[in-house]
Amino acid sequence: MAMVALAEARKTLGTVVDRVRYQGENVVLTANGKPAAVVVPIEMLELIERLEDARDVRALRAAIKAHKAQGGASKSLTQFVAERGL
């Protein structure tokens, strides 16, 4: 993974983006010598978002299962909103 100082990246943003876009590199931007951000190919971001979505779905399913196992009753969204005066 390439490391580029933020000050340098400001001057050469087009080059940094080209490295990421065409060579598939991940570029770590550093501020004061410490990692501050990462520029990644759009495909990598899309993959990360899909993985996060899948994790969220698994967590939701586990929460629903636990709620049902504890005898929790389901409510419609309309009921839920009405009960809270929203």
C-alpha positions as CSV (number, residue, x, y, z in Angstrom):
1,M,0.0,0.0,0.0
2,A,1.4,3.3,-1.0
3,M,1.8,6.2,1.5
4,V,1.5,9.8,0.3
5,A,1.7,12.8,2.5
6,L,-1.5,14.9,2.4
7,A,0.5,18.0,1.3
8,E,1.9,16.1,-1.6
9,A,-1.5,14.6,-2.5
10,R,-2.9,18.1,-2.7
11,K,-0.4,18.9,-5.4
12,T,-0.7,15.7,-7.3
13,L,-4.3,14.6,-6.7
14,G,-4.8,13.6,-10.4
15,T,-1.8,11.3,-10.2
16,V,-3.0,9.8,-6.9
17,V,-6.4,9.1,-8.4
18,D,-4.9,7.6,-11.6
19,R,-2.8,5.2,-9.5
20,V,-5.9,4.1,-7.6
21,R,-8.2,4.0,-10.7
22,Y,-5.9,2.4,-13.3
23,Q,-3.4,0.4,-11.2
24,G,-5.8,-0.7,-8.5
25,E,-3.6,0.7,-5.8
26,N,-4.8,1.7,-2.3
27,V,-3.1,4.9,-1.3
28,V,-2.8,5.9,2.3
29,L,-2.8,9.7,2.9
30,T,-0.8,10.8,5.8
31,A,-0.9,13.9,7.9
32,N,2.1,14.6,10.1
33,G,3.4,11.2,9.3
34,K,0.3,9.4,10.5
35,P,-2.3,7.6,8.4
36,A,-5.3,9.9,8.0
37,A,-7.3,8.5,5.1
38,V,-7.2,6.0,2.3
39,V,-8.1,6.4,-1.4
40,V,-9.3,3.1,-2.8
41,P,-10.7,1.9,-6.1
42,I,-14.5,2.3,-6.3
43,E,-14.9,-1.5,-6.5
44,M,-13.2,-1.8,-3.1
45,L,-15.6,0.7,-1.6
46,E,-18.6,-1.2,-3.1
47,L,-17.3,-4.5,-1.7
48,I,-16.9,-2.9,1.8
49,E,-20.4,-1.5,1.6
50,R,-21.8,-4.9,0.6
51,L,-20.0,-6.6,3.4
52,E,-21.3,-4.0,5.9
53,D,-24.8,-4.5,4.6
54,A,-24.5,-8.3,5.0
55,R,-23.3,-7.8,8.5
56,D,-26.2,-5.5,9.3
57,V,-28.7,-8.0,7.9
58,R,-27.1,-10.8,10.0
59,A,-27.3,-8.7,13.1
60,L,-30.9,-7.8,12.4
61,R,-31.9,-11.4,11.9
62,A,-30.1,-12.4,15.2
63,A,-32.0,-9.6,17.0
64,I,-35.3,-10.6,15.6
65,K,-34.6,-14.3,16.6
66,A,-33.6,-13.3,20.1
67,H,-36.7,-11.1,20.4
68,K,-39.0,-13.9,19.4
69,A,-37.2,-16.4,21.7
70,Q,-38.0,-14.1,24.6
71,G,-41.6,-14.1,23.6
72,G,-41.6,-10.6,22.1
73,A,-44.6,-9.6,20.1
74,S,-44.4,-7.9,16.7
75,K,-45.9,-4.6,15.9
76,S,-46.6,-2.9,12.6
77,L,-44.7,0.3,11.8
78,T,-48.0,2.2,12.0
79,Q,-48.6,0.8,15.6
80,F,-45.1,1.7,16.6
81,V,-45.3,5.2,15.3
82,A,-48.7,5.8,16.8
83,E,-47.6,4.7,20.2
84,R,-44.9,7.3,20.2
85,G,-47.0,10.0,18.8
86,L,-44.8,10.5,15.8
